Amino acid sequence: MRSVMSKSLEHAARWFHALADETRLRIVDRLSEGEQCVCDLTDLLGTGQSLLSFHLKTLKEAGILRDRREGRQRSDRKSVV
């Protein structure tokens, strides 16, 4: 069984990894203004949808972002931590 300290370090490592990329920092910055649709983020950041999805997945796995589905549309927002 892992200690609380190692779980905490693992969590911190996921955060640092997720925030160590300029595009992911730009995503977090944009979402600090409020929830946004993935299609809008694609336009705002000038990136392709597959690359944006990869970055959003990394941020979600680190617990930094959450998403909300409404029909076929998905919106992302900064997580409350």
Long-range contacts (C-beta under 8 A, 24 or more apart in sequence): 11-63, 14-61, 14-62, 14-63, 15-62, 15-63, 15-64, 17-58, 17-62, 18-58, 18-59, 18-61, 18-62, 18-64, 19-62, 19-64, 21-55, 21-58, 23-47, 23-51, 23-55, 24-55, 24-58, 24-59, 27-52, 27-55, 27-56, 27-59, 27-65, 27-76, 28-59, 28-64, 28-65, 28-78, 31-65, 31-76, 31-77, 31-78, 32-78, 34-77, 35-68, 35-75, 35-76, 35-77, 36-75, 36-76, 36-77, 37-73, 37-74, 37-75, 38-73, 38-74, 38-75, 38-76, 39-73, 41-76
